[in-house]
């Protein structure tokens, strides 16, 4: 995380002025710090079909 925060920033408008990382950051791995999943019961956004090819 510290290495990402050290990257050069710029761009953006209004409240985001100079808050955007200018170069792409590759996320190599991720892990849950508390180790416990907390399901919300809400639909999973990646499973919702949208757009013109939506199957009915």
N, CA, C, O and CB atoms as a CASP TS submission, in Angstrom:
PFRMAT TS
TARGET T0000
AUTHOR 0000-0000-0000
METHOD Language model
MODEL 1
PARENT N/A
ATOM      1  N   UNK     1       0.818  -1.187   0.000  1.00  0.00           N
ATOM      2  CA  UNK     1       0.000   0.000   0.000  1.00  0.00           C
ATOM      3  C   UNK     1       0.870   1.263   0.000  1.00  0.00           C
ATOM      4  O   UNK     1       0.566   2.227  -0.704  1.00  0.00           O
ATOM      5  CB  UNK     1      -0.935  -0.009   1.204  1.00  0.00           C
ATOM      6  N   UNK     2       1.935   1.257   0.778  1.00  0.00           N
ATOM      7  CA  UNK     2       2.799   2.437   0.845  1.00  0.00           C
ATOM      8  C   UNK     2       3.447   2.714  -0.500  1.00  0.00           C
ATOM      9  O   UNK     2       3.657   3.870  -0.865  1.00  0.00           O
ATOM     10  CB  UNK     2       3.874   2.255   1.917  1.00  0.00           C
ATOM     11  N   UNK     3       3.765   1.654  -1.241  1.00  0.00           N
ATOM     12  CA  UNK     3       4.377   1.843  -2.557  1.00  0.00           C
ATOM     13  C   UNK     3       3.389   2.461  -3.530  1.00  0.00           C
ATOM     14  O   UNK     3       3.780   3.253  -4.387  1.00  0.00           O
ATOM     15  CB  UNK     3       4.893   0.510  -3.107  1.00  0.00           C
ATOM     16  N   UNK     4       2.105   2.109  -3.410  1.00  0.00           N
ATOM     17  CA  UNK     4       1.085   2.711  -4.268  1.00  0.00           C
ATOM     18  C   UNK     4       0.924   4.186  -3.908  1.00  0.00           C
ATOM     19  O   UNK     4       0.854   5.035  -4.797  1.00  0.00           O
ATOM     20  CB  UNK     4      -0.271   1.960  -4.129  1.00  0.00           C
ATOM     21  N   UNK     5       0.866   4.495  -2.624  1.00  0.00           N
ATOM     22  CA  UNK     5       0.701   5.880  -2.188  1.00  0.00           C
ATOM     23  C   UNK     5       1.892   6.758  -2.562  1.00  0.00           C
ATOM     24  O   UNK     5       1.756   7.979  -2.638  1.00  0.00           O
ATOM     25  CB  UNK     5       0.489   5.925  -0.692  1.00  0.00           C
ATOM     26  N   UNK     6       3.057   6.154  -2.798  1.00  0.00           N
ATOM     27  CA  UNK     6       4.251   6.910  -3.162  1.00  0.00           C
ATOM     28  C   UNK     6       4.297   7.244  -4.652  1.00  0.00           C
ATOM     29  O   UNK     6       5.160   8.014  -5.075  1.00  0.00           O
ATOM     30  CB  UNK     6       5.490   6.131  -2.776  1.00  0.00           C
ATOM     31  N   UNK     7       3.398   6.689  -5.452  1.00  0.00           N
ATOM     32  CA  UNK     7       3.382   6.946  -6.899  1.00  0.00           C
ATOM     33  C   UNK     7       3.006   8.400  -7.176  1.00  0.00           C
ATOM     34  O   UNK     7       2.298   9.018  -6.381  1.00  0.00           O
ATOM     35  CB  UNK     7       2.392   5.992  -7.615  1.00  0.00           C
ATOM     36  N   UNK     8       3.481   8.957  -8.314  1.00  0.00           N
ATOM     37  CA  UNK     8       3.137  10.335  -8.676  1.00  0.00           C
ATOM     38  C   UNK     8       1.633  10.470  -8.955  1.00  0.00           C
ATOM     39  O   UNK     8       1.019   9.576  -9.539  1.00  0.00           O
ATOM     40  CB  UNK     8       3.950  10.785  -9.910  1.00  0.00           C
ATOM     41  N   UNK     9       1.056  11.590  -8.533  1.00  0.00           N
ATOM     42  CA  UNK     9      -0.369  11.834  -8.739  1.00  0.00           C
ATOM     43  C   UNK     9      -0.571  13.111  -9.539  1.00  0.00           C
ATOM     44  O   UNK     9       0.348  13.915  -9.696  1.00  0.00           O
ATOM     45  CB  UNK     9      -1.108  11.924  -7.391  1.00  0.00           C
ATOM     46  N   UNK    10      -1.778  13.284 -10.039  1.00  0.00           N
ATOM     47  CA  UNK    10      -2.131  14.479 -10.802  1.00  0.00           C
ATOM     48  C   UNK    10      -3.511  14.285 -11.391  1.00  0.00           C
ATOM     49  O   UNK    10      -4.231  13.363 -11.007  1.00  0.00           O
ATOM     50  CB  UNK    10      -1.089  14.770 -11.918  1.00  0.00           C
ATOM     51  N   UNK    11      -3.885  15.155 -12.327  1.00  0.00           N
ATOM     52  CA  UNK    11      -5.170  15.039 -13.007  1.00  0.00           C
ATOM     53  C   UNK    11      -6.349  15.275 -12.088  1.00  0.00           C
ATOM     54  O   UNK    11      -6.204  15.828 -10.998  1.00  0.00           O
ATOM     55  CB  UNK    11      -5.294  13.690 -13.633  1.00  0.00           C
ATOM     56  N   UNK    12      -7.518  14.850 -12.539  1.00  0.00           N
ATOM     57  CA  UNK    12      -8.728  14.980 -11.750  1.00  0.00           C
ATOM     58  C   UNK    12      -9.307  16.384 -11.786  1.00  0.00           C
ATOM     59  O   UNK    12      -8.683  17.322 -12.282  1.00  0.00           O
ATOM     60  CB  UNK    12      -8.455  14.587 -10.336  1.00  0.00           C
ATOM     61  N   UNK    13     -10.515  16.505 -11.246  1.00  0.00           N
ATOM     62  CA  UNK    13     -11.186  17.800 -11.172  1.00  0.00           C
ATOM     63  C   UNK    13     -11.794  17.966  -9.787  1.00  0.00           C
ATOM     64  O   UNK    13     -12.002  16.987  -9.071  1.00  0.00           O
ATOM     65  CB  UNK    13     -12.276  17.930 -12.274  1.00  0.00           C
ATOM     66  N   UNK    14     -12.073  19.182  -9.420  1.00  0.00           N
ATOM     67  CA  UNK    14     -12.739  19.526  -8.164  1.00  0.00           C
ATOM     68  C   UNK    14     -12.055  18.860  -6.963  1.00  0.00           C
ATOM     69  O   UNK    14     -10.861  19.064  -6.742  1.00  0.00           O
ATOM     70  CB  UNK    14     -14.216  19.115  -8.221  1.00  0.00           C
ATOM     71  N   UNK    15     -12.792  18.076  -6.198  1.00  0.00           N
ATOM     72  CA  UNK    15     -12.237  17.444  -4.995  1.00  0.00           C
ATOM     73  C   UNK    15     -11.171  16.410  -5.326  1.00  0.00           C
ATOM     74  O   UNK    15     -10.349  16.081  -4.470  1.00  0.00           O
ATOM     75  CB  UNK    15     -13.345  16.790  -4.192  1.00  0.00           C
ATOM     76  N   UNK    16     -11.168  15.888  -6.561  1.00  0.00           N
ATOM     77  CA  UNK    16     -10.201  14.865  -6.950  1.00  0.00           C
ATOM     78  C   UNK    16      -8.960  15.454  -7.625  1.00  0.00           C
ATOM     79  O   UNK    16      -8.118  14.707  -8.123  1.00  0.00           O
ATOM     80  CB  UNK    16     -10.859  13.867  -7.878  1.00  0.00           C
ATOM     81  N   UNK    17      -8.840  16.775  -7.646  1.00  0.00           N
ATOM     82  CA  UNK    17      -7.693  17.423  -8.294  1.00  0.00           C
ATOM     83  C   UNK    17      -6.391  16.917  -7.679  1.00  0.00           C
ATOM     84  O   UNK    17      -6.200  16.962  -6.464  1.00  0.00           O
ATOM     85  CB  UNK    17      -7.786  18.966  -8.165  1.00  0.00           C
ATOM     86  N   UNK    18      -5.508  16.438  -8.542  1.00  0.00           N
ATOM     87  CA  UNK    18      -4.193  15.913  -8.150  1.00  0.00           C
ATOM     88  C   UNK    18      -4.281  14.698  -7.231  1.00  0.00           C
ATOM     89  O   UNK    18      -3.334  14.429  -6.492  1.00  0.00           O
ATOM     90  CB  UNK    18      -3.394  16.996  -7.467  1.00  0.00           C
ATOM     91  N   UNK    19      -5.385  13.960  -7.253  1.00  0.00           N
ATOM     92  CA  UNK    19      -5.551  12.790  -6.395  1.00  0.00           C
ATOM     93  C   UNK    19      -5.465  11.473  -7.174  1.00  0.00           C
ATOM     94  O   UNK    19      -5.520  10.404  -6.566  1.00  0.00           O
ATOM     95  CB  UNK    19      -6.881  12.869  -5.673  1.00  0.00           C
ATOM     96  N   UNK    20      -5.332  11.525  -8.492  1.00  0.00           N
ATOM     97  CA  UNK    20      -5.326  10.317  -9.308  1.00  0.00           C
ATOM     98  C   UNK    20      -3.895   9.840  -9.539  1.00  0.00           C
ATOM     99  O   UNK    20      -3.011  10.643  -9.838  1.00  0.00           O
ATOM    100  CB  UNK    20      -6.032  10.567 -10.652  1.00  0.00           C
ATOM    101  N   UNK    21      -3.668   8.539  -9.403  1.00  0.00           N
ATOM    102  CA  UNK    21      -2.353   7.959  -9.690  1.00  0.00           C
ATOM    103  C   UNK    21      -2.165   7.995 -11.196  1.00  0.00           C
ATOM    104  O   UNK    21      -3.029   7.538 -11.944  1.00  0.00           O
ATOM    105  CB  UNK    21      -2.222   6.486  -9.129  1.00  0.00           C
ATOM    106  N   UNK    22      -1.039   8.536 -11.642  1.00  0.00           N
ATOM    107  CA  UNK    22      -0.832   8.761 -13.071  1.00  0.00           C
ATOM    108  C   UNK    22      -0.451   7.500 -13.843  1.00  0.00           C
ATOM    109  O   UNK    22      -0.770   7.391 -15.027  1.00  0.00           O
ATOM    110  CB  UNK    22       0.230   9.793 -13.262  1.00  0.00           C
ATOM    111  N   UNK    23       0.217   6.558 -13.209  1.00  0.00           N
ATOM    112  CA  UNK    23       0.606   5.330 -13.902  1.00  0.00           C
ATOM    113  C   UNK    23      -0.212   4.157 -13.397  1.00  0.00           C
ATOM    114  O   UNK    23      -0.637   4.132 -12.242  1.00  0.00           O
ATOM    115  CB  UNK    23       2.105   5.051 -13.718  1.00  0.00           C
ATOM    116  N   UNK    24      -0.427   3.192 -14.265  1.00  0.00           N
ATOM    117  CA  UNK    24      -1.202   2.002 -13.921  1.00  0.00           C
ATOM    118  C   UNK    24      -0.540   1.215 -12.795  1.00  0.00           C
ATOM    119  O   UNK    24       0.684   1.095 -12.746  1.00  0.00           O
ATOM    120  CB  UNK    24      -1.376   1.111 -15.150  1.00  0.00           C
ATOM    121  N   UNK    25      -1.358   0.683 -11.895  1.00  0.00           N
ATOM    122  CA  UNK    25      -0.860  -0.129 -10.782  1.00  0.00           C
ATOM    123  C   UNK    25      -1.404  -1.540 -10.959  1.00  0.00           C
ATOM    124  O   UNK    25      -2.612  -1.721 -11.112  1.00  0.00           O
ATOM    125  CB  UNK    25      -1.282   0.475  -9.386  1.00  0.00           C
ATOM    126  N   UNK    26      -0.535  -2.535 -10.942  1.00  0.00           N
ATOM    127  CA  UNK    26      -0.957  -3.937 -11.079  1.00  0.00           C
ATOM    128  C   UNK    26      -1.160  -4.524  -9.686  1.00  0.00           C
ATOM    129  O   UNK    26      -0.257  -4.496  -8.850  1.00  0.00           O
ATOM    130  CB  UNK    26       0.098  -4.775 -11.889  1.00  0.00           C
ATOM    131  N   UNK    27      -2.347  -5.051  -9.451  1.00  0.00           N
ATOM    132  CA  UNK    27      -2.645  -5.711  -8.188  1.00  0.00           C
ATOM    133  C   UNK    27      -2.292  -7.181  -8.353  1.00  0.00           C
ATOM    134  O   UNK    27      -2.948  -7.895  -9.112  1.00  0.00           O
ATOM    135  CB  UNK    27      -4.150  -5.523  -7.772  1.00  0.00           C
ATOM    136  N   UNK    28      -1.275  -7.635  -7.658  1.00  0.00           N
ATOM    137  CA  UNK    28      -0.761  -8.992  -7.815  1.00  0.00           C
ATOM    138  C   UNK    28      -1.510  -9.979  -6.927  1.00  0.00           C
ATOM    139  O   UNK    28      -1.797 -11.098  -7.351  1.00  0.00           O
ATOM    140  CB  UNK    28       0.730  -9.032  -7.497  1.00  0.00           C
ATOM    141  N   UNK    29      -1.827  -9.579  -5.711  1.00  0.00           N
ATOM    142  CA  UNK    29      -2.584 -10.448  -4.822  1.00  0.00           C
ATOM    143  C   UNK    29      -3.356  -9.597  -3.822  1.00  0.00           C
ATOM    144  O   UNK    29      -3.053  -8.421  -3.619  1.00  0.00           O
ATOM    145  CB  UNK    29      -1.650 -11.445  -4.091  1.00  0.00           C
ATOM    146  N   UNK    30      -4.352 -10.210  -3.205  1.00  0.00           N
ATOM    147  CA  UNK    30      -5.145  -9.524  -2.185  1.00  0.00           C
ATOM    148  C   UNK    30      -5.575 -10.550  -1.147  1.00  0.00           C
ATOM    149  O   UNK    30      -5.792 -11.719  -1.467  1.00  0.00           O
ATOM    150  CB  UNK    30      -6.388  -8.805  -2.813  1.00  0.00           C
ATOM    151  N   UNK    31      -5.696 -10.106   0.095  1.00  0.00           N
ATOM    152  CA  UNK    31      -6.192 -11.008   1.127  1.00  0.00           C
ATOM    153  C   UNK    31      -6.976 -10.198   2.152  1.00  0.00           C
ATOM    154  O   UNK    31      -6.710  -9.017   2.376  1.00  0.00           O
ATOM    155  CB  UNK    31      -5.024 -11.783   1.807  1.00  0.00           C
ATOM    156  N   UNK    32      -7.936 -10.855   2.760  1.00  0.00           N
ATOM    157  CA  UNK    32      -8.777 -10.214   3.766  1.00  0.00           C
ATOM    158  C   UNK    32      -7.990 -10.134   5.067  1.00  0.00           C
ATOM    159  O   UNK    32      -7.495 -11.150   5.556  1.00  0.00           O
ATOM    160  CB  UNK    32     -10.118 -10.991   3.968  1.00  0.00           C
ATOM    161  N   UNK    33      -7.872  -8.944   5.627  1.00  0.00           N
ATOM    162  CA  UNK    33      -7.068  -8.770   6.827  1.00  0.00           C
ATOM    163  C   UNK    33      -7.704  -9.379   8.068  1.00  0.00           C
ATOM    164  O   UNK    33      -6.999  -9.916   8.923  1.00  0.00           O
ATOM    165  CB  UNK    33      -6.819  -7.314   7.058  1.00  0.00           C
ATOM    166  N   UNK    34      -9.030  -9.303   8.180  1.00  0.00           N
ATOM    167  CA  UNK    34      -9.669  -9.845   9.371  1.00  0.00           C
ATOM    168  C   UNK    34      -9.991 -11.332   9.232  1.00  0.00           C
ATOM    169  O   UNK    34     -10.358 -11.976  10.215  1.00  0.00           O
ATOM    170  CB  UNK    34     -10.934  -9.075   9.671  1.00  0.00           C
ATOM    171  N   UNK    35      -9.858 -11.891   8.015  1.00  0.00           N
ATOM    172  CA  UNK    35     -10.038 -13.316   7.798  1.00  0.00           C
ATOM    173  C   UNK    35     -11.471 -13.818   7.817  1.00  0.00           C
ATOM    174  O   UNK    35     -11.687 -15.027   7.737  1.00  0.00           O
ATOM    175  CB  UNK    35      -9.285 -14.037   8.802  1.00  0.00           C
ATOM    176  N   UNK    36     -12.469 -12.928   7.923  1.00  0.00           N
ATOM    177  CA  UNK    36     -13.854 -13.360   8.029  1.00  0.00           C
ATOM    178  C   UNK    36     -14.688 -12.717   6.920  1.00  0.00           C
ATOM    179  O   UNK    36     -14.686 -11.496   6.765  1.00  0.00           O
ATOM    180  CB  UNK    36     -14.429 -13.007   9.419  1.00  0.00           C
ATOM    181  N   UNK    37     -15.399 -13.545   6.152  1.00  0.00           N
ATOM    182  CA  UNK    37     -16.300 -13.017   5.130  1.00  0.00           C
ATOM    183  C   UNK    37     -17.550 -12.462   5.797  1.00  0.00           C
ATOM    184  O   UNK    37     -18.045 -13.028   6.772  1.00  0.00           O
ATOM    185  CB  UNK    37     -16.671 -14.112   4.094  1.00  0.00           C
ATOM    186  N   UNK    38     -18.062 -11.343   5.265  1.00  0.00           N
ATOM    187  CA  UNK    38     -19.269 -10.728   5.820  1.00  0.00           C
ATOM    188  C   UNK    38     -20.290 -10.531   4.710  1.00  0.00           C
ATOM    189  O   UNK    38     -20.396  -9.431   4.168  1.00  0.00           O
ATOM    190  CB  UNK    38     -18.940  -9.373   6.509  1.00  0.00           C
ATOM    191  N   UNK    39     -21.055 -11.581   4.351  1.00  0.00           N
ATOM    192  CA  UNK    39     -22.025 -11.459   3.264  1.00  0.00           C
ATOM    193  C   UNK    39     -23.090 -10.414   3.587  1.00  0.00           C
ATOM    194  O   UNK    39     -23.529 -10.302   4.732  1.00  0.00           O
ATOM    195  CB  UNK    39     -22.685 -12.811   2.987  1.00  0.00           C
ATOM    196  N   UNK    40     -23.504  -9.650   2.574  1.00  0.00           N
ATOM    197  CA  UNK    40     -24.512  -8.614   2.775  1.00  0.00           C
ATOM    198  C   UNK    40     -25.906  -9.111   2.430  1.00  0.00           C
ATOM    199  O   UNK    40     -26.897  -8.518   2.857  1.00  0.00           O
ATOM    200  CB  UNK    40     -24.182  -7.391   1.942  1.00  0.00           C
ATOM    201  N   UNK    41     -25.999 -10.205   1.655  1.00  0.00           N
ATOM    202  CA  UNK    41     -27.296 -10.679   1.205  1.00  0.00           C
ATOM    203  C   UNK    41     -27.770  -9.949  -0.048  1.00  0.00           C
ATOM    204  O   UNK    41     -28.815 -10.293  -0.601  1.00  0.00           O
ATOM    205  CB  UNK    41     -28.314 -10.520   2.308  1.00  0.00           C
ATOM    206  N   UNK    42     -27.012  -8.941  -0.507  1.00  0.00           N
ATOM    207  CA  UNK    42     -27.366  -8.197  -1.709  1.00  0.00           C
ATOM    208  C   UNK    42     -26.923  -8.968  -2.946  1.00  0.00           C
ATOM    209  O   UNK    42     -26.036  -9.817  -2.857  1.00  0.00           O
ATOM    210  CB  UNK    42     -26.732  -6.793  -1.691  1.00  0.00           C
ATOM    211  N   UNK    43     -27.529  -8.682  -4.104  1.00  0.00           N
ATOM    212  CA  UNK    43     -27.099  -9.368  -5.338  1.00  0.00           C
ATOM    213  C   UNK    43     -25.637  -9.063  -5.636  1.00  0.00           C
ATOM    214  O   UNK    43     -25.149  -7.965  -5.369  1.00  0.00           O
ATOM    215  CB  UNK    43     -27.984  -8.944  -6.539  1.00  0.00           C
ATOM    216  N   UNK    44     -24.962 -10.034  -6.183  1.00  0.00           N
ATOM    217  CA  UNK    44     -23.565  -9.836  -6.579  1.00  0.00           C
ATOM    218  C   UNK    44     -23.548  -9.078  -7.903  1.00  0.00           C
ATOM    219  O   UNK    44     -24.095  -9.548  -8.901  1.00  0.00           O
ATOM    220  CB  UNK    44     -22.802 -11.208  -6.702  1.00  0.00           C
ATOM    221  N   UNK    45     -22.921  -7.911  -7.907  1.00  0.00           N
ATOM    222  CA  UNK    45     -22.943  -7.029  -9.073  1.00  0.00           C
ATOM    223  C   UNK    45     -22.411  -7.715 -10.323  1.00  0.00           C
ATOM    224  O   UNK    45     -22.899  -7.444 -11.420  1.00  0.00           O
ATOM    225  CB  UNK    45     -22.133  -5.779  -8.795  1.00  0.00           C
ATOM    226  N   UNK    46     -21.428  -8.595 -10.189  1.00  0.00           N
ATOM    227  CA  UNK    46     -20.848  -9.242 -11.360  1.00  0.00           C
ATOM    228  C   UNK    46     -21.767 -10.320 -11.936  1.00  0.00           C
ATOM    229  O   UNK    46     -21.492 -10.835 -13.020  1.00  0.00           O
ATOM    230  CB  UNK    46     -19.504  -9.848 -11.004  1.00  0.00           C
ATOM    231  N   UNK    47     -22.844 -10.671 -11.243  1.00  0.00           N
ATOM    232  CA  UNK    47     -23.784 -11.658 -11.754  1.00  0.00           C
ATOM    233  C   UNK    47     -25.018 -11.010 -12.379  1.00  0.00           C
ATOM    234  O   UNK    47     -25.816 -11.707 -13.007  1.00  0.00           O
ATOM    235  CB  UNK    47     -24.204 -12.592 -10.642  1.00  0.00           C
ATOM    236  N   UNK    48     -25.195  -9.705 -12.226  1.00  0.00           N
ATOM    237  CA  UNK    48     -26.352  -9.010 -12.791  1.00  0.00           C
ATOM    238  C   UNK    48     -26.110  -8.797 -14.269  1.00  0.00           C
ATOM    239  O   UNK    48     -25.094  -8.227 -14.666  1.00  0.00           O
ATOM    240  CB  UNK    48     -26.611  -7.656 -12.071  1.00  0.00           C
ATOM    241  N   UNK    49     -27.053  -9.259 -15.087  1.00  0.00           N
ATOM    242  CA  UNK    49     -26.929  -9.103 -16.536  1.00  0.00           C
ATOM    243  C   UNK    49     -27.510  -7.767 -16.954  1.00  0.00           C
ATOM    244  O   UNK    49     -28.642  -7.440 -16.597  1.00  0.00           O
ATOM    245  CB  UNK    49     -27.634 -10.257 -17.283  1.00  0.00           C
ATOM    246  N   UNK    50     -26.740  -6.991 -17.710  1.00  0.00           N
ATOM    247  CA  UNK    50     -27.193  -5.700 -18.197  1.00  0.00           C
ATOM    248  C   UNK    50     -26.813  -5.548 -19.649  1.00  0.00           C
ATOM    249  O   UNK    50     -26.074  -6.368 -20.195  1.00  0.00           O
ATOM    250  CB  UNK    50     -26.605  -4.557 -17.364  1.00  0.00           C
ATOM    251  N   UNK    51     -27.307  -4.517 -20.269  1.00  0.00           N
ATOM    252  CA  UNK    51     -26.927  -4.212 -21.637  1.00  0.00           C
ATOM    253  C   UNK    51     -27.831  -4.880 -22.651  1.00  0.00           C
ATOM    254  O   UNK    51     -28.747  -5.617 -22.286  1.00  0.00           O
ATOM    255  CB  UNK    51     -25.509  -4.623 -21.878  1.00  0.00           C
ATOM    256  N   UNK    52     -27.573  -4.621 -23.941  1.00  0.00           N
ATOM    257  CA  UNK    52     -28.433  -5.117 -25.016  1.00  0.00           C
ATOM    258  C   UNK    52     -28.399  -6.630 -25.186  1.00  0.00           C
ATOM    259  O   UNK    52     -29.367  -7.201 -25.689  1.00  0.00           O
ATOM    260  CB  UNK    52     -28.041  -4.473 -26.303  1.00  0.00           C
ATOM    261  N   UNK    53     -27.307  -7.310 -24.782  1.00  0.00           N
ATOM    262  CA  UNK    53     -27.263  -8.777 -24.961  1.00  0.00           C
ATOM    263  C   UNK    53     -27.889  -9.500 -23.783  1.00  0.00           C
ATOM    264  O   UNK    53     -27.762 -10.719 -23.669  1.00  0.00           O
ATOM    265  CB  UNK    53     -25.817  -9.254 -25.144  1.00  0.00           C
ATOM    266  N   UNK    54     -28.548  -8.787 -22.928  1.00  0.00           N
ATOM    267  CA  UNK    54     -29.139  -9.369 -21.732  1.00  0.00           C
ATOM    268  C   UNK    54     -30.113 -10.489 -22.086  1.00  0.00           C
ATOM    269  O   UNK    54     -31.005 -10.308 -22.915  1.00  0.00           O
ATOM    270  CB  UNK    54     -29.848  -8.293 -20.917  1.00  0.00           C
ATOM    271  N   UNK    55     -29.934 -11.638 -21.456  1.00  0.00           N
ATOM    272  CA  UNK    55     -30.805 -12.795 -21.702  1.00  0.00           C
ATOM    273  C   UNK    55     -32.047 -12.671 -20.831  1.00  0.00           C
ATOM    274  O   UNK    55     -31.961 -12.314 -19.656  1.00  0.00           O
ATOM    275  CB  UNK    55     -30.058 -14.139 -21.412  1.00  0.00           C
ATOM    276  N   UNK    56     -33.199 -12.969 -21.417  1.00  0.00           N
ATOM    277  CA  UNK    56     -34.456 -12.878 -20.659  1.00  0.00           C
ATOM    278  C   UNK    56     -35.013 -14.233 -20.384  1.00  0.00           C
ATOM    279  O   UNK    56     -36.066 -14.353 -19.758  1.00  0.00           O
ATOM    280  CB  UNK    56     -35.483 -12.049 -21.400  1.00  0.00           C
TER
END
